[in-house]
Amino acid sequence: LTCIVLNDYLSFNGNDDNNNTGENPLMGDILCLIGAALYASSNVLQERLVKFSNRHEYIGNLGLFGAIIAAIQFIIVDLSSMRKATY
C-alpha cells in the first residue's frame, strides 16, 4: 500500500522520468487492491474447501465450474472473431 501511494505521489508531482502516467491512476490503484483482496479470499476459500470436504469432490467441482466459466467467457469475448475466421 505504501509503494502504491508513493508511486502516485511521484507521478502526480512530475517526477516520473518516462511520463507514462495513466488518465486515472487512483482508479488503477483501487482495482489493484480489489484484485489482491479477491485473490486472497479465493485462496482462503480453496484451502477451507479442501480441508473440510472431499478432495475428489473439490477437484471435480473445480473442473466443472471452470469449464462453465470458460465457456461463458469464450461466448462473450471470442465467439464473433471465431465466426469470422477462415479455416
C-alpha positions as CSV (number, residue, x, y, z in Angstrom):
1,L,0.0,0.0,0.0
2,T,2.9,2.3,0.8
3,C,4.5,1.7,-2.6
4,I,1.3,2.4,-4.4
5,V,0.8,5.7,-2.6
6,L,4.4,6.7,-3.1
7,N,4.2,5.9,-6.8
8,D,1.1,8.0,-7.2
9,Y,2.7,10.9,-5.3
10,L,5.8,10.8,-7.5
11,S,3.7,10.6,-10.7
12,F,1.5,13.5,-9.8
13,N,4.4,15.7,-9.0
14,G,6.1,15.2,-12.3
15,N,9.0,13.2,-11.0
16,D,8.2,10.3,-13.4
17,D,11.1,10.0,-15.9
18,N,9.0,8.2,-18.6
19,N,5.9,10.4,-18.4
20,N,3.8,7.3,-18.7
21,T,1.1,8.2,-16.3
22,G,-2.4,6.9,-16.9
23,E,-5.5,9.0,-17.1
24,N,-6.7,7.9,-13.7
25,P,-4.0,6.3,-11.5
26,L,-6.2,6.3,-8.4
27,M,-8.7,4.0,-10.1
28,G,-5.9,1.7,-11.1
29,D,-4.7,1.5,-7.5
30,I,-8.2,0.7,-6.3
31,L,-8.6,-2.0,-8.9
32,C,-5.2,-3.4,-7.9
33,L,-6.2,-3.6,-4.3
34,I,-9.6,-5.1,-5.1
35,G,-7.9,-7.8,-7.2
36,A,-5.4,-8.6,-4.5
37,A,-8.2,-8.9,-1.9
38,L,-10.3,-11.2,-4.2
39,Y,-7.2,-13.4,-5.0
40,A,-6.5,-13.7,-1.2
41,S,-10.1,-14.6,-0.4
42,S,-10.1,-17.2,-3.3
43,N,-7.0,-18.8,-1.8
44,V,-8.5,-18.9,1.7
45,L,-11.8,-20.4,0.4
46,Q,-10.0,-23.0,-1.6
47,E,-8.0,-24.1,1.4
48,R,-11.1,-24.3,3.5
49,L,-13.0,-26.4,0.9
50,V,-10.1,-28.8,0.6
51,K,-9.7,-29.1,4.3
52,F,-13.3,-29.7,5.2
53,S,-14.7,-31.6,2.2
54,N,-13.7,-34.5,0.0
55,R,-10.7,-33.6,-2.2
56,H,-12.1,-35.6,-5.2
57,E,-15.4,-33.7,-5.0
58,Y,-13.5,-30.4,-4.8
59,I,-11.4,-31.2,-7.9
60,G,-14.5,-32.3,-9.8
61,N,-16.4,-29.2,-8.9
62,L,-13.4,-27.0,-9.9
63,G,-13.2,-28.6,-13.3
64,L,-17.0,-28.4,-13.8
65,F,-17.4,-24.8,-12.8
66,G,-14.1,-23.8,-14.5
67,A,-15.4,-25.2,-17.8
68,I,-18.7,-23.4,-17.4
69,I,-17.0,-20.1,-16.7
70,A,-14.5,-20.6,-19.5
71,A,-17.4,-21.3,-21.9
72,I,-19.2,-18.1,-20.9
73,Q,-16.0,-16.1,-21.3
74,F,-15.5,-17.6,-24.7
75,I,-19.0,-16.7,-25.8
76,I,-18.7,-13.1,-24.6
77,V,-15.1,-12.4,-25.9
78,D,-14.2,-14.7,-28.8
79,L,-17.3,-16.0,-30.4
80,S,-17.6,-13.3,-33.0
81,S,-13.9,-13.5,-34.1
82,M,-14.2,-17.3,-34.3
83,R,-17.1,-17.0,-36.7
84,K,-15.2,-14.6,-38.9
85,A,-12.1,-16.8,-39.1
86,T,-11.5,-18.9,-42.2
87,Y,-10.1,-22.4,-41.6
